[in-house]
């Protein structure tokens, strides 16, 4: 199995709690985009400030596709499939969460994932 690199927002509580939850069952290398040399991955600060990136299997996954990839590898195949099959709805849902991190539903989700 190849190394899985996750580039995430280390200032986001949901992101940090999600990384912790993923690491319970999946070995990943989690990098906070604020402190990572993004040019090594051909990514920019602007790109990483909007969505999560996963580099694995010689591919780059972003946003909802990155989340679906991580869920599948973690063993949450049904949830991963639902996100993957939702297409535009999954992307819209991901973007809504990313833009509304301080909303009650996102805070609740973050608490559910909290260590």
CORKA-V244221 format. One record per backbone hydrogen bond with DSSP energy under -0.5 kcal/mol. NH is the residue of the N-H (numbers start at 1). CO is the residue of the C=O. If there is no record, write none. Layout:
nh: (NH NH)
co: (CO CO)
This chain:
nh: (5 5 6 6 7 7 8 8 10 12 13 16 17 18 19 20 21 22 23 24 24 25 26 28 29 30 31 31 33 35 38 40 41 42 43 48 49 50 50 51 53 54 55 56 56 59 61 63 65 66 67 68 69 70 71 72 73 74 75 75 76 77 80 81 82 83 84 85 86 87 89 90 91 92 93 94 95 96 97 98 99 100 103 107 108 109 110 111 112 113 114 114)
co: (3 55 4 29 5 53 6 31 8 9 11 12 13 14 15 16 17 18 19 20 21 22 22 26 4 28 6 29 8 32 36 37 38 39 38 44 45 46 47 47 7 61 5 54 59 56 54 52 62 62 63 64 65 66 67 68 69 70 71 72 71 75 76 77 78 79 80 81 82 84 86 87 87 88 89 90 91 92 93 94 95 96 100 103 104 105 106 107 108 109 110 111)
